[in-house]
Amino acid sequence: MKNLVILHLESVSRLTWDMNPELFPNVQKFSQNCRRYRNYYSTATSTAMVLNDILYGDLYRIENTHYFGDFIQTHRRAESFVDVLAGRGYRTLGVHYPAALGNEINPGHMYAKQSDLVNYSDCGRALADVRETMDCATAEGGNFLIYFCNELSHLCYSDEKKFHIKNPTERWQYGYRKIDETAGAILSYLREKDLLKDTVVILYGDHGDDFYGHDYNNGYAHSIEPYANIIHTPFLIYDESLGAGETDDVVCSLDIKQMVYNLVGLDRQENPHVYDRCRSDRKYVFSRNLFAGQTPKKIDGFISGVRKSYGITTPEYTLILTDEGWRMYLNRTDRTCSGSVLDFFRLTKKGLRHLCEMDFLYVHYKSYMGYGATGEIQRGFAKLSRWMEKELADLKQETGQKELLKPSCERRIFYTKNMVREFAVLAVKRKKKMVKKRLKELTAR
């Protein structure tokens, strides 16, 4: 069997990864030897939830909880792959640096039932323990599993320098450079000891950040809805026998556990979507913010007014549902999910209907939404909303929740722009223009 190293890239969205390669020189260079997934999406907007989903491969395991950190296990029989591999003789080490705030990571056995992430205040000490774990396993002729979660790029975590940086951009850059340095140190040691040929390395971003571009949410950044710019993150796999290259498979956090089993050489099948070691046949990813069973108005005793939300994401679309209604975005043309295409539609019993006729609208809008585009969006919404209905029904059944959102939310659109008024004004102008033209024609006779 093969060794396993998993490197957590905290708060690294695909947008940050693509636009700022200079912040990740070590990982970017290593990525050229990896299988790179263009369509990987996290299943949550919270680090703790993503950790659980990856390690247990179970979306519902911790969803019955009323307070953040008070994790009640719904699926007690779910196993972390750390426990499974430890049971096969792997020497394991889970690292969290800097030391976790309060009860954020380990309660509820978020990492594994038989072991916790070890909190480190000294990154040098953490890296020394990583090297010792690798050396001891190798000397014994066994395997090692290293899970390194460096959260220095998280909004709230710091070392001795980060919060002394006054410039917010430089502070943001510093966090990313430090997690890249840590990843680089671990990868360098694997090369130095000639261990890469016997090691699977997985790197993933847990979520991105949205610095109040969509909403304020009382300042709680990780309660943001699962927009594509939040959950679309880097996902890389290194395996010498796998080869490098890009893949368009739709993959999510729940698939990593099965890929781990397949790649290290463990014959254990749990995930029906994963085949051929690390391919996926998923059509979409279901994501959520915070916890489905969590009390929205009282989270950790001080955060209030958090809006529950769920998302269905494909490479082309993101569909969001909250108590306020539906929003939908075109991921390729709008990577920041800044403009909901549903602003131009009304929702009827028969589905989406465009707000007005196209013929009198400006040419740019007609070229964007015309030529069959409205029909494609209508069909896309119908398909994604059916998937949402199924996922929410499954979530209710698994958690025993009677109501996740207000029942009326599925019957309305949350409008971010008042296009009804805009189109009405244009319609009046068009009517006046046509009347004037008609009068002119009659006068000419």
C-alpha positions in Angstrom: 0.0 0.0 0.0 1.1 3.6 -0.5 1.8 6.4 1.9 -0.7 9.4 2.0 -0.1 13.1 2.5 -3.0 15.5 2.5 -2.4 19.3 2.5 -5.3 21.6 3.4 -5.2 24.9 1.5 -7.2 27.2 3.8 -9.5 29.8 2.3 -8.0 29.2 -1.2 -10.7 29.5 -3.9 -10.1 28.6 -7.5 -10.3 32.4 -8.3 -7.6 33.2 -5.8 -5.5 30.3 -7.1 -5.8 31.3 -10.7 -5.4 35.1 -10.2 -2.5 35.0 -7.7 0.0 32.2 -8.8 2.9 34.2 -7.3 1.5 33.5 -3.8 1.8 29.7 -4.3 5.1 29.1 -6.0 5.8 25.7 -4.4 2.3 24.3 -4.9 2.0 25.7 -8.4 5.2 24.1 -9.5 4.2 20.8 -7.9 0.8 21.0 -9.6 2.5 20.4 -13.0 3.1 16.8 -11.9 -0.5 16.3 -10.6 -3.9 15.4 -11.9 -5.7 18.8 -11.7 -9.5 19.0 -11.4 -11.2 22.0 -13.1 -14.6 21.2 -11.6 -14.0 20.5 -7.9 -16.5 22.0 -5.5 -16.6 22.0 -1.7 -19.7 20.7 0.0 -19.7 23.5 2.6 -18.5 27.1 3.2 -17.1 26.2 6.6 -13.6 24.6 7.3 -14.9 22.2 10.0 -17.8 20.9 7.8 -15.5 20.4 4.8 -13.0 18.4 7.1 -15.8 16.2 8.2 -17.2 15.6 4.7 -13.7 14.7 3.3 -12.6 12.4 6.2 -15.9 10.6 6.7 -17.4 11.0 3.2 -20.7 11.6 4.9 -22.8 14.8 4.3 -25.2 14.1 7.1 -23.0 12.9 9.9 -23.0 16.2 11.9 -26.0 18.0 10.6 -28.2 17.6 13.7 -26.6 20.3 15.9 -28.0 23.5 17.4 -24.7 25.4 18.1 -21.5 25.6 16.1 -19.1 23.2 17.7 -21.7 21.2 19.6 -21.5 18.5 17.0 -24.2 15.8 17.4 -23.4 12.8 15.3 -26.3 11.6 13.2 -24.5 8.7 11.5 -22.5 7.2 14.3 -21.4 4.2 12.2 -19.6 6.5 9.7 -15.8 5.9 9.7 -13.0 8.4 9.1 -10.5 7.1 6.6 -7.8 8.0 9.2 -9.3 5.4 11.5 -9.6 2.9 8.7 -5.9 3.3 7.6 -4.7 3.4 11.2 -6.4 0.0 11.6 -4.4 -1.2 8.6 -1.1 -0.3 10.4 -0.5 3.2 9.1 1.4 5.6 11.4 -0.8 8.7 11.4 -0.4 12.4 12.3 -3.0 15.1 11.9 -1.7 18.6 12.3 -3.6 21.8 13.0 -1.5 25.0 12.9 -1.9 27.6 14.5 -3.7 26.1 17.5 -7.4 26.0 16.9 -9.7 28.6 18.3 -11.9 27.2 21.1 -14.0 24.2 20.0 -13.7 24.7 16.2 -12.1 21.4 15.0 -12.0 18.4 17.3 -15.3 18.1 19.2 -17.6 15.5 17.6 -14.5 13.7 16.3 -14.5 15.9 13.3 -11.1 14.5 12.2 -11.3 10.9 13.4 -12.9 8.8 16.2 -9.6 7.4 17.5 -7.5 10.5 17.2 -7.7 14.2 17.0 -5.8 16.9 15.0 -2.9 17.9 17.1 -2.8 21.7 17.8 0.6 23.3 17.3 1.6 26.9 18.1 5.0 26.3 16.5 5.1 25.4 12.8 8.7 24.3 13.0 7.8 21.8 15.7 4.9 20.6 13.6 7.1 20.0 10.6 9.7 18.2 12.8 6.9 15.8 13.9 5.9 15.3 10.3 9.4 14.3 9.4 9.7 12.0 12.5 6.4 10.3 11.6 7.6 9.7 8.0 11.0 8.4 9.2 9.6 6.1 11.9 7.1 4.5 9.5 9.7 4.1 6.8 12.2 2.5 9.3 9.5 0.0 10.4 8.7 -0.9 6.8 5.2 0.5 7.1 3.1 3.4 5.8 2.4 6.9 7.1 -0.6 9.2 6.8 0.0 12.9 7.2 -2.9 15.4 7.3 -1.6 18.9 7.6 -4.2 21.7 8.1 -2.4 25.0 8.1 -5.0 27.7 8.8 -2.7 30.7 8.8 -4.5 32.1 5.8 -7.8 32.0 7.7 -9.2 35.4 8.7 -8.9 34.7 12.4 -5.6 32.8 12.7 -2.2 34.4 13.2 1.4 33.7 13.9 3.8 36.2 15.5 3.8 38.4 12.5 0.5 38.4 10.7 -1.6 40.8 12.7 1.3 43.2 12.9 0.8 43.8 9.2 -1.4 46.9 8.9 -2.0 46.8 5.1 -5.0 44.4 4.6 -3.8 43.2 1.2 -0.3 42.5 2.4 -1.7 40.6 5.4 -4.0 38.6 3.1 -1.0 37.7 0.9 1.2 36.8 3.9 -1.2 34.1 5.0 -1.2 32.4 1.6 2.6 32.6 1.2 3.0 30.9 4.6 0.7 28.0 3.8 2.6 27.5 0.5 5.9 27.5 2.4 4.6 24.8 4.7 3.4 22.7 1.8 6.8 23.3 0.1 8.7 22.1 3.1 6.7 18.8 3.3 7.1 18.2 -0.5 10.8 18.9 -0.3 11.2 16.3 2.5 9.4 13.7 0.4 11.8 14.4 -2.5 14.8 14.4 -0.2 13.9 10.9 1.2 12.9 9.6 -2.2 9.4 8.9 -0.9 7.3 10.5 -3.7 7.2 7.3 -5.8 5.5 5.5 -2.9 3.3 8.4 -1.8 -0.1 9.8 -2.8 -0.3 13.5 -2.2 -3.7 15.3 -2.2 -4.1 19.1 -2.0 -7.4 20.8 -1.7 -8.9 24.2 -1.0 -11.7 24.1 1.6 -13.5 27.2 0.5 -12.9 30.8 -0.6 -13.8 34.0 1.1 -16.4 36.6 0.1 -15.4 39.8 1.8 -19.0 41.1 2.0 -19.4 41.4 -1.7 -22.8 39.6 -1.5 -23.9 40.5 2.0 -22.7 41.4 5.4 -24.2 38.6 7.5 -23.4 40.5 10.7 -19.7 40.2 9.8 -19.6 36.4 9.8 -17.8 35.7 6.6 -18.1 31.9 6.6 -21.9 32.0 6.7 -22.0 33.2 3.1 -24.2 31.2 0.7 -22.4 28.5 -1.3 -21.7 30.6 -4.4 -19.4 29.2 -7.0 -16.7 31.7 -6.1 -16.8 30.3 -2.6 -16.9 26.6 -3.1 -15.0 26.3 -6.4 -11.5 25.5 -5.1 -8.3 23.8 -6.3 -8.0 20.1 -6.1 -4.8 18.2 -7.0 -3.7 14.6 -6.8 -0.2 13.4 -7.2 0.5 9.7 -7.8 3.4 8.6 -9.9 1.4 6.0 -11.7 -1.5 8.4 -12.3 0.2 10.9 -14.6 -0.4 14.7 -14.8 -3.0 16.6 -16.6 -6.4 18.4 -16.5 -9.8 16.7 -16.0 -13.3 18.1 -16.3 -14.9 15.6 -14.0 -17.4 17.1 -11.5 -15.9 16.2 -8.0 -16.8 17.2 -4.5 -15.5 16.8 -0.9 -17.4 13.6 -0.4 -15.4 11.9 -3.2 -12.0 12.3 -1.6 -12.4 9.4 0.9 -13.1 6.9 -1.9 -10.2 8.2 -4.0 -7.9 7.8 -1.0 -8.9 4.1 -0.7 -8.5 3.5 -4.4 -5.1 5.3 -4.7 -3.4 3.8 -1.6 -4.5 0.3 -2.7 -7.3 -0.5 -0.3 -10.1 -2.6 -1.7 -13.1 -0.8 -0.1 -16.0 0.6 -2.1 -18.3 3.2 -0.5 -18.9 5.9 -3.1 -20.9 5.0 -6.2 -19.8 8.1 -8.1 -16.1 7.3 -8.1 -14.6 4.9 -10.6 -11.3 4.1 -12.2 -9.5 5.1 -9.0 -10.1 8.9 -9.2 -12.7 9.6 -11.9 -16.2 10.8 -11.1 -19.6 10.6 -12.9 -21.3 13.3 -10.8 -23.6 15.7 -12.6 -23.8 18.3 -9.8 -22.6 19.1 -6.3 -24.9 19.9 -3.4 -23.5 22.4 -0.9 -24.6 24.2 2.2 -23.5 26.9 4.7 -23.1 26.1 8.4 -25.4 23.3 9.6 -28.8 22.2 8.4 -30.1 21.6 11.9 -28.5 24.7 13.5 -30.5 27.4 15.2 -30.1 30.3 12.7 -30.5 33.1 15.3 -28.0 31.8 17.9 -24.8 30.4 16.7 -22.0 30.0 19.2 -23.9 32.3 21.5 -23.1 35.6 19.7 -23.7 35.3 16.0 -27.3 36.2 15.0 -29.3 36.6 11.9 -27.4 34.0 9.8 -29.3 33.0 6.7 -29.4 29.3 6.0 -28.7 28.5 2.3 -28.2 25.6 0.0 -26.6 25.3 -3.5 -26.7 23.1 -6.5 -23.6 23.7 -8.6 -22.5 22.4 -12.1 -19.7 23.7 -14.3 -22.2 26.0 -15.9 -24.7 27.0 -13.2 -25.0 27.8 -9.5 -28.5 27.7 -8.1 -28.9 29.1 -4.5 -32.0 28.7 -2.3 -32.6 30.6 1.0 -35.7 31.7 2.9 -35.7 34.7 0.5 -36.1 32.5 -2.6 -34.0 31.5 -5.6 -30.9 33.0 -7.2 -29.0 31.6 -10.2 -25.7 32.4 -11.8 -23.7 31.5 -14.9 -20.4 30.3 -13.5 -18.3 30.6 -16.6 -19.3 34.1 -17.6 -19.7 35.4 -14.0 -17.0 33.8 -11.9 -17.8 36.0 -8.8 -21.6 35.2 -9.0 -22.4 38.9 -9.0 -25.4 38.9 -11.3 -28.4 36.6 -10.8 -29.9 35.7 -14.2 -33.2 35.1 -12.4 -33.5 38.9 -12.0 -34.9 38.8 -15.6 -37.6 36.2 -15.0 -40.7 35.6 -13.0 -41.6 32.3 -11.5 -44.9 30.8 -12.4 -46.6 27.4 -11.8 -45.3 26.5 -15.3 -41.7 27.6 -14.6 -39.6 30.6 -15.5 -41.0 33.3 -17.8 -39.0 36.2 -19.1 -40.3 39.6 -17.7 -41.0 41.1 -21.1 -40.6 40.8 -24.9 -37.1 41.0 -26.3 -37.7 43.1 -29.4 -37.5 46.6 -27.8 -34.5 45.9 -25.5 -31.0 47.1 -26.1 -28.9 45.1 -28.5 -26.3 44.1 -25.9 -28.9 42.5 -23.7 -30.6 40.8 -26.6 -27.3 39.4 -27.7 -26.7 38.1 -24.1 -30.2 36.7 -23.3 -31.6 36.2 -26.8 -31.0 33.6 -29.5 -32.3 30.8 -27.3 -30.5 31.7 -24.1 -33.7 32.3 -22.1 -34.8 28.8 -23.1 -31.6 27.3 -21.9 -31.8 29.1 -18.6 -35.4 28.0 -18.1 -34.4 24.4 -18.8 -31.4 24.7 -16.5 -33.4 26.1 -13.7 -36.0 23.3 -14.0 -33.3 20.6 -13.9 -31.3 22.2 -11.0 -34.4 22.9 -8.9 -35.5 19.3 -9.2 -32.1 18.2 -7.9 -32.4 20.7 -5.1 -35.8 19.3 -4.2 -34.3 15.8 -4.0 -31.3 16.8 -1.9 -33.4 18.8 0.6 -35.8 15.8 0.9 -32.9 13.5 1.6 -31.5 16.0 4.1 -34.8 16.2 6.0 -35.1 12.4 6.1 -31.5 11.9 7.3 -31.6 14.5 10.0 -35.2 14.2 11.0 -35.8 17.9 10.4 -39.4 18.8 9.5 -38.5 22.1 7.9 -35.2 23.4 6.6 -36.4 26.6 5.1 -39.7 28.5 4.8 -42.0 26.5 2.5 -42.8 29.6 0.5 -39.2 30.2 -0.5 -39.4 27.6 -3.4 -42.2 29.6 -5.0 -40.4 32.9 -5.4 -37.3 34.5 -6.8 -35.0 36.7 -4.7 -34.5 39.7 -6.9 -31.2 41.6 -6.6 -32.2 44.1 -9.3 -35.6 45.7 -9.9 -35.8 44.7 -13.6 -39.6 44.7 -13.5 -39.5 48.5 -13.1 -36.6 48.8 -15.6 -38.4 46.9 -18.3 -41.7 48.7 -17.6 -40.0 52.1 -18.2 -38.6 50.8 -21.5 -42.0 49.4 -22.5 -43.6 52.8 -21.9 -40.8 54.5 -24.0 -41.3 52.0 -26.8 -45.1 52.5 -26.8 -44.7 56.3 -27.0 -42.2 55.9 -29.8 -44.5 53.6 -31.7 -47.5 55.9 -31.3 -45.4 58.9 -32.4 -44.3 56.9 -35.5 -47.8 55.9 -36.3 -49.1 59.5 -36.0 -46.3 60.6 -38.3 -47.3 57.9 -40.9 -51.0 59.0 -40.7 -50.0 62.7 -41.1 -47.9 61.8 -44.1 -50.9 60.3 -45.9 
